[in-house]
Amino acid sequence: RHVFYKHQENLSEKQRWYLEHYLSKSDYLRKAYQLKEEYRTWFEEAKALGTKHLKLIKEKLYQYYDLVKTSGIIEFERSISTFQNWQKEIMNSFAFNLHNGYVEGINNQTKVIKRNAFGFKRFDRFRLKVLLHHQYKNVAVRVA
């Protein structure tokens, strides 16, 4: 299973043998693995090309769509419909190099505080603990 997650170029000889062994058992699995690698290649190229080559990134994305449509793998075809629904946002992520990592980090820290604060009986105190952690100290609430 691990060999399916690693990048193909990072596999050792033994892992390559296992990968080929598993892929030789199913054409369906081989197609799915090739599509996964094609997507990974497109994504890495898109990150490397950046903001100056958006037209090329889009053309390569359409080539990937065509590969998926000819593969006949339903799961990948569903993922393509999701890609098409969010294509504008996906392309903007390459154009403007924006992401929501900062907000996701705050959400993660808040969830950790929530897990550790299961004994709080009052929501306002829990809220203050979260706000204090995130350094919003100018909250006009009196803690008794």
C-alpha positions in Angstrom: 0.0 0.0 0.0 2.8 2.4 0.8 4.2 2.2 -2.7 1.0 3.7 -4.1 1.4 6.8 -2.0 5.1 7.6 -2.7 6.2 9.5 -5.7 7.2 7.2 -8.5 10.6 8.6 -8.8 11.3 8.2 -5.1 10.7 4.4 -5.0 13.6 2.1 -4.2 14.2 -0.9 -6.5 12.4 -3.2 -4.1 9.4 -0.8 -3.9 9.4 -0.6 -7.7 9.3 -4.4 -7.9 6.3 -4.5 -5.5 4.6 -1.7 -7.4 4.9 -3.5 -10.7 3.8 -6.8 -9.0 0.6 -5.2 -7.8 -0.1 -3.2 -11.0 0.4 -6.4 -13.1 -2.6 -7.9 -11.3 -5.1 -5.4 -12.5 -5.4 -3.1 -15.5 -7.9 -1.0 -13.6 -5.4 -0.4 -10.8 -2.7 0.4 -13.3 -4.9 3.0 -15.0 -5.8 4.5 -11.7 -2.2 4.7 -10.6 -1.2 6.3 -13.9 -3.9 8.9 -13.6 -2.7 9.6 -10.0 0.8 10.1 -11.3 -0.4 12.3 -14.2 -2.3 14.5 -11.7 0.7 14.8 -9.4 2.9 15.7 -12.4 0.4 18.4 -13.5 0.2 19.9 -10.0 3.9 20.1 -9.5 4.4 21.6 -13.0 1.7 24.1 -12.2 3.3 25.1 -9.0 6.7 25.5 -10.7 5.3 27.5 -13.6 3.5 29.9 -11.3 1.7 33.1 -12.3 3.3 33.7 -15.7 2.1 30.6 -17.5 -1.6 30.3 -16.6 -2.6 29.4 -20.1 -0.2 26.5 -20.2 -1.3 25.3 -16.8 -5.0 25.4 -18.0 -4.1 23.5 -21.2 -2.4 20.8 -19.3 -5.3 20.6 -16.9 -7.6 20.0 -20.0 -5.3 17.3 -21.2 -5.6 15.6 -17.8 -9.4 15.9 -18.1 -9.2 14.1 -21.5 -7.0 11.4 -20.0 -9.6 10.8 -17.3 -12.5 10.7 -19.6 -10.9 8.1 -21.9 -9.8 6.0 -18.9 -13.4 4.9 -18.0 -12.7 5.1 -14.3 -15.8 6.4 -12.7 -14.2 7.7 -9.5 -11.7 9.8 -11.4 -14.5 11.1 -13.6 -16.4 12.3 -10.5 -13.3 14.0 -9.3 -13.0 15.8 -12.6 -16.6 17.2 -12.3 -15.5 18.6 -8.9 -12.4 20.1 -10.5 -14.6 21.7 -13.2 -16.9 23.1 -10.6 -14.0 24.7 -8.7 -11.7 25.4 -11.7 -11.8 29.1 -11.4 -10.7 28.9 -7.7 -8.0 26.3 -8.5 -6.6 28.5 -11.3 -6.7 31.5 -9.0 -4.6 29.6 -6.4 -1.8 29.4 -9.0 -2.3 32.9 -10.2 -2.2 34.7 -6.9 -0.4 32.1 -4.7 -3.0 32.4 -2.0 -4.0 29.7 0.4 -6.0 29.3 3.6 -3.2 27.7 5.6 -3.1 30.4 8.3 -6.9 30.1 9.0 -6.6 26.3 9.0 -3.9 26.6 11.6 -6.0 28.8 13.8 -8.9 26.3 13.5 -6.6 23.5 14.4 -5.3 25.3 17.5 -8.9 26.1 18.5 -9.9 22.5 18.2 -7.0 21.4 20.4 -8.1 24.0 23.1 -11.6 22.6 22.8 -10.4 19.1 23.3 -8.4 20.1 26.4 -11.1 22.3 27.8 -13.9 19.7 28.2 -14.3 20.8 31.9 -15.4 24.3 31.2 -18.9 24.8 32.4 -19.3 28.3 31.0 -19.0 29.0 27.3 -17.9 32.6 27.9 -14.8 31.4 29.8 -14.0 28.9 27.0 -14.4 31.7 24.5 -12.0 33.9 26.4 -9.5 31.1 26.6 -9.6 30.7 22.8 -9.4 34.5 22.2 -6.5 34.9 24.7 -4.6 32.1 23.0 -5.0 33.8 19.7 -4.0 37.1 21.3 -7.2 39.0 21.0 -6.8 40.6 24.4 -8.9 43.7 23.7 -12.1 41.9 24.5 -14.5 43.9 26.7 -15.5 41.0 28.9 -15.0 40.9 32.7 -13.8 37.5 34.0 -14.9 37.1 37.6 
